């Protein structure tokens, strides 16, 4: 069967492996090479690596396009923003990953481009902002507000306006959402998160079906060197093999936690898009009470990343660069694959402790 005929879980496990032959390894080896003998395809370590190729084949097939790896998720975002001509216009969510918004702010401050930040829940306003834009860079769900973009409506409207459309698919993963199939030009991942899945890798990826975009990205990666290490890429491929079982378990845990959280008196609001393993809650009493929750858990780790097998939580406004319209008491919960009952018992205890501290 061709990979395109397989289910995503099978693609994640099977694609990017060595050819089956006697005494061949089942898994691709890590190729630690900065130099290759001349007259071949790769020539030099900045231009290619067999370990990258295996990972790019697997993730590219999952997202139904061609993949390029980068040293981090923000390196991947930077590569996409560099497709915009000097003085160009980028539309992005007002609530988005702070690193992406900081890149936009930096580029705007240096006169490199203009940014239009939009409320992605207002579809008409998003479409209006796309007029005259060169790039529309969206997240759905957004980080950390967990707002959903009406992608089937916004993507064709943005493309009709002449913009390149890129979707950061880190939260949804290709198992829950495939933006290229909805007409997007580019998909971006922080593969550090769910793709690698074990909090031990820094890696980014860009996927596209457009040959001209892929070629431009590849040429600039070769030139500027925002490449990934082969060991990190090998670890990410290893993590990708279990993405479907990890995500299914974490998502089931998240749904159970949403039910519990919705009835706790300290929780003012629960934000959950109905899929995935990220929940955001708004704690009554603001920053100090929310901080007390994040520092009172024993199983949940107080940490800023997400998508690993372990559950993490943090108050996002503890970061000075976080968007000011994110509530002071918003706590982002990145749900892992531990026992759901243990996760809730730990979180409930932290909530009760914080409530007592708040009086």
C-alpha positions in Angstrom: 0.0 0.0 0.0 1.1 3.6 -0.7 1.6 5.7 2.4 -1.3 8.0 1.3 -3.6 5.0 1.6 -2.7 4.4 5.2 -4.2 5.7 8.4 -2.2 8.4 10.3 -1.2 6.0 13.1 0.3 3.6 10.6 2.1 6.3 8.7 3.6 7.6 12.0 5.0 4.1 12.7 6.1 2.9 9.2 7.3 5.9 7.1 10.9 6.9 7.2 12.4 3.5 7.8 15.2 1.8 5.9 14.4 -0.4 3.0 13.5 -3.9 4.1 16.3 -6.3 3.2 18.2 -9.0 5.1 20.3 -7.6 7.9 19.1 -4.1 7.4 18.3 -2.3 10.7 14.6 -1.7 11.4 15.3 1.9 12.5 17.3 4.4 10.5 20.7 5.0 12.1 21.9 8.3 13.4 24.2 9.8 10.8 26.7 12.0 12.6 28.4 13.7 9.6 29.4 17.3 8.8 31.3 16.3 5.7 30.5 14.0 2.8 32.5 12.8 -0.2 32.1 15.1 -3.2 29.8 14.7 -6.3 26.8 13.4 -4.4 23.5 15.0 -3.5 24.3 16.3 0.0 28.0 17.5 -0.4 28.1 19.2 3.0 26.4 18.7 6.4 24.5 22.0 6.2 22.7 20.8 3.1 21.4 17.4 4.2 21.5 14.5 6.5 20.0 11.0 6.1 18.5 11.3 9.6 16.7 14.5 8.7 15.4 12.8 5.6 13.8 9.9 7.5 12.1 12.3 9.9 11.0 14.7 7.1 9.5 11.8 5.2 7.4 10.7 8.2 6.2 14.1 9.3 5.7 15.2 5.7 3.5 12.2 4.9 1.5 12.9 8.1 0.9 16.5 7.0 0.5 15.5 3.4 3.3 17.7 2.1 7.2 18.0 2.0 8.9 18.7 5.2 12.1 20.6 6.3 13.6 20.4 9.8 15.0 23.3 11.7 16.9 23.7 14.9 13.8 24.9 16.9 10.2 25.8 16.4 11.1 29.5 16.4 13.7 28.9 13.7 10.9 27.4 11.7 8.7 30.4 12.3 11.6 32.7 11.4 12.0 30.8 8.1 8.4 31.4 7.2 8.5 35.1 8.1 11.5 35.5 5.9 9.4 34.6 2.9 7.8 38.0 3.3 9.2 40.7 1.1 10.7 43.8 2.7 7.8 46.1 3.8 5.3 43.3 3.6 2.3 42.8 5.8 1.7 39.8 8.1 -1.6 38.9 9.7 -1.3 37.0 13.0 -3.5 36.3 16.1 -3.3 38.8 18.9 -3.2 35.8 21.2 -0.4 33.5 20.0 2.8 32.0 21.2 4.8 34.8 22.7 8.0 33.8 20.8 6.2 34.2 17.5 4.7 37.6 18.5 8.1 38.8 19.7 9.6 37.9 16.3 6.9 39.9 14.6 7.4 42.9 17.0 11.2 42.8 16.4 10.8 42.7 12.6 8.3 45.5 12.7 10.5 47.6 15.0 13.3 47.3 12.5 11.1 48.3 9.6 11.2 44.8 8.0 7.5 44.3 7.9 4.1 45.4 9.3 2.0 43.2 11.6 -1.8 43.2 11.8 -2.8 41.4 15.0 -6.4 40.1 14.9 -9.0 38.5 17.2 -9.2 35.1 15.5 -12.7 34.5 16.9 -14.0 37.3 14.7 -13.9 35.6 11.4 -15.1 38.6 9.4 -12.4 40.8 10.9 -9.7 38.3 10.1 -10.8 38.1 6.5 -10.9 41.9 6.2 -7.3 42.0 7.6 -6.1 39.7 4.9 -6.7 42.3 2.2 -3.3 43.4 1.1 -1.4 41.0 3.3 1.5 39.0 2.1 1.4 36.3 4.8 -1.3 35.1 7.2 0.3 33.2 10.1 -2.3 31.6 12.3 -2.6 29.2 15.3 -5.6 27.1 15.9 -6.0 26.5 18.8 -4.1 29.7 19.9 -1.5 29.6 22.6 -2.5 30.0 25.4 -6.1 31.4 24.9 -7.2 28.2 23.0 -9.3 30.1 20.5 -10.3 28.3 17.4 -9.9 29.8 13.9 -12.6 29.0 11.3 -9.9 27.6 9.0 -12.2 26.2 6.3 -13.5 29.8 5.8 -10.4 31.9 6.6 -7.9 29.9 4.5 -9.6 30.2 1.1 -10.5 33.8 1.8 -6.8 34.7 2.7 -5.5 32.9 -0.4 -8.1 34.7 -2.6 -6.7 37.9 -1.2 -3.3 36.9 -2.4 -1.7 36.0 0.9 0.4 32.9 1.7 -1.3 31.0 4.5 0.7 29.3 7.2 -0.8 27.5 10.1 1.1 26.6 13.3 -0.2 23.1 13.9 1.8 22.4 17.1 -1.2 22.1 19.4 -3.5 20.1 17.1 -0.9 17.9 15.5 -1.5 16.2 12.1 -3.6 13.6 13.9 -6.3 16.1 14.7 -6.0 18.7 11.9 -4.3 18.8 8.5 -4.3 22.4 7.3 -2.7 21.6 3.9 -5.8 19.6 3.1 -7.9 22.7 3.9 -5.9 24.8 1.4 -3.1 26.2 3.6 0.3 26.8 1.9 2.4 26.0 4.9 2.3 24.1 8.2 4.7 24.9 11.0 5.5 22.8 14.1 7.5 23.1 17.2 8.4 19.5 17.1 9.9 20.0 20.5 6.3 19.5 21.8 3.9 16.7 20.9 5.9 15.4 17.9 9.0 14.5 19.9 6.9 14.1 23.0 9.5 13.6 25.8 10.8 17.1 26.7 14.3 16.3 25.6 14.4 17.7 22.0 14.5 21.2 20.5 13.3 20.9 16.9 11.1 22.7 14.4 9.6 21.8 11.1 7.9 23.4 8.1 5.7 21.4 5.7 4.4 22.6 2.3 3.0 21.2 -0.9 4.2 24.1 -3.0 7.5 23.4 -4.8 8.5 27.0 -5.0 8.0 27.6 -1.3 9.9 24.4 -0.4 12.7 25.4 -2.7 12.9 28.9 -1.2 12.9 27.5 2.3 15.5 24.9 1.5 17.9 27.4 -0.2 17.7 29.8 2.8 18.2 27.0 5.3 21.3 26.0 3.4 22.5 29.6 3.3 21.7 30.7 6.9 22.3 27.4 8.6 19.2 27.1 10.9 19.7 23.3 10.8 18.8 20.6 13.3 21.2 18.2 14.9 21.0 14.6 13.7 20.6 13.2 17.2 17.7 15.5 18.1 16.1 14.6 14.8 16.5 10.9 15.5 14.9 11.4 18.9 12.0 13.3 17.4 11.4 10.5 14.8 11.5 8.0 17.7 8.9 10.1 19.5 6.7 10.5 16.4 6.3 6.7 16.3 4.1 6.8 19.4 2.4 10.2 18.8 -1.0 8.5 18.3 -1.1 6.5 21.5 0.4 9.4 23.6 -2.1 11.9 22.2 -5.1 9.6 22.6 -4.2 9.0 26.3 -3.4 12.6 27.0 -6.6 13.8 25.3 -8.7 11.3 27.3 -7.1 12.6 30.5 -7.8 16.2 29.4 -11.5 15.5 28.9 -11.8 14.0 32.3 -10.0 16.9 33.9 -12.3 19.4 32.1 -15.3 17.8 33.8 -13.7 18.1 37.2 -12.4 21.6 36.7 -15.7 22.9 35.5 -17.2 22.4 38.9 -14.4 23.6 41.2 -15.2 26.9 42.9 -11.8 28.4 42.4 -12.0 28.0 38.6 -13.7 30.9 37.0 -13.4 29.7 33.4 -12.3 26.5 31.6 -11.0 26.8 28.0 -10.8 23.6 26.1 -11.4 23.4 22.3 -12.9 19.8 22.5 -9.7 18.1 21.3 -6.0 17.9 22.1 -4.2 17.8 25.4 -4.0 21.5 26.4 -6.5 23.1 28.8 -6.4 26.7 30.0 -8.2 27.7 33.2 -8.7 31.1 34.7 -8.3 31.1 38.5 -10.5 33.4 40.7 -8.4 35.8 42.7 -5.9 36.7 40.0 -2.1 36.3 39.8 -1.2 35.4 43.3 -3.8 32.7 43.7 -2.9 31.3 40.3 0.7 31.2 41.2 -0.2 29.4 44.4 -1.9 26.7 42.3 1.2 26.2 40.1 3.6 25.9 43.0 1.4 23.5 45.1 1.4 20.4 42.9 3.4 17.3 43.3 2.8 15.4 40.0 2.2 18.3 37.7 5.5 20.0 36.9 5.7 23.8 37.1 7.4 24.3 33.7 6.9 26.3 30.5 6.9 23.7 27.8 4.2 21.2 26.8 3.5 18.1 24.7 5.6 15.7 26.8 4.5 12.5 28.5 4.5 14.4 31.8 1.9 17.0 32.8 3.0 20.6 33.2 1.3 23.8 34.2 2.2 27.5 34.4 0.6 30.9 34.8 1.4 32.4 31.4 1.4 36.1 32.5 4.4 35.3 34.7 6.3 36.0 31.5 6.6 39.8 31.0 6.3 39.3 27.2 2.9 37.6 27.4 0.1 39.4 25.7 -1.6 41.8 28.2 -5.1 40.7 27.2 -4.4 37.2 28.6 -6.0 37.1 32.1 -3.5 37.4 35.0 -5.0 34.3 36.5 -4.8 32.1 33.4 -3.0 28.8 34.0 -2.2 26.6 31.0 -2.4 22.9 31.7 -0.4 20.6 29.4 -1.9 17.2 30.1 0.4 14.2 30.0 -0.2 10.5 30.0 -0.2 9.8 33.8 -3.3 8.3 35.5 -6.2 10.7 35.2 -7.3 10.1 38.7 -3.8 10.9 40.1 -3.6 14.1 38.0 -7.0 15.3 39.3 -6.2 14.5 42.9 -3.0 16.5 42.7 -4.6 19.4 40.9 -7.6 19.5 43.2 -5.3 19.5 46.2 -3.4 22.5 44.7 -6.6 24.3 44.0 -7.9 23.7 47.5 -4.5 24.8 49.0 -4.6 28.0 46.9 -8.2 28.7 47.9 -7.2 28.5 51.6 -4.3 30.8 51.1 -6.5 33.3 49.3 -8.9 33.2 52.2 
